[in-house]
């Protein structure tokens, strides 16, 4: 199974600051079609997960450009610029390149 | 607007069965692979099973193989998860999610509690 190592487990940040979350996979996430199926999800308290970024760097509709995703092969980063109060929740990376699908353990973003 | 609505969860005794449903709307259901993903209380996300758009291919995590069956009815735009021989460790909120570009849409989840 592909192990997704996500760090840090939690972040406490002031409004307006920027943060980065790291996600490292135990195998390359490049699929045979050349695409990399690494995605970022946000789960706000009491809600179901919502995808923010797909295939490393593509923002979903309605997601502000304060969010950005970078990386390749086995090393990926989610960056949130100018954090707002509505950004709080748990962020997960997820890979759908290989079965079984696997997820990072989550990063809880709290607002100072 | 894409909507996924899960149902069928509840309290069930160990060893018994339960069947979850996920009603889809707002997209062409038959064009998309689908997943079941679960989340135990206060825990992270765990993939359970997947099915191809036609239903011809299915995939399961090892811990549910032989006990769970994923299926779909494209005419009804509905995804199913038949869960047999339930165990306490299957207690979780179960979400259905679309494939496509990768876990694009999620339902609100349905809670399954396995307890005597």
Interface residues (C-beta under 8 A of the other chain):
Chain A: X37 X39 X41 X48 X49 X50 X51 X54 X55 X58 X60 X92 X94 X96 X99 X100 X101 X102 X103 X104 X105 X106
Chain B: X35 X37 X44 X45 X46 X47 X50 X59 X61 X62 X95 X99 X101 X102 X103 X104 X105 X106 X107 X108 X109
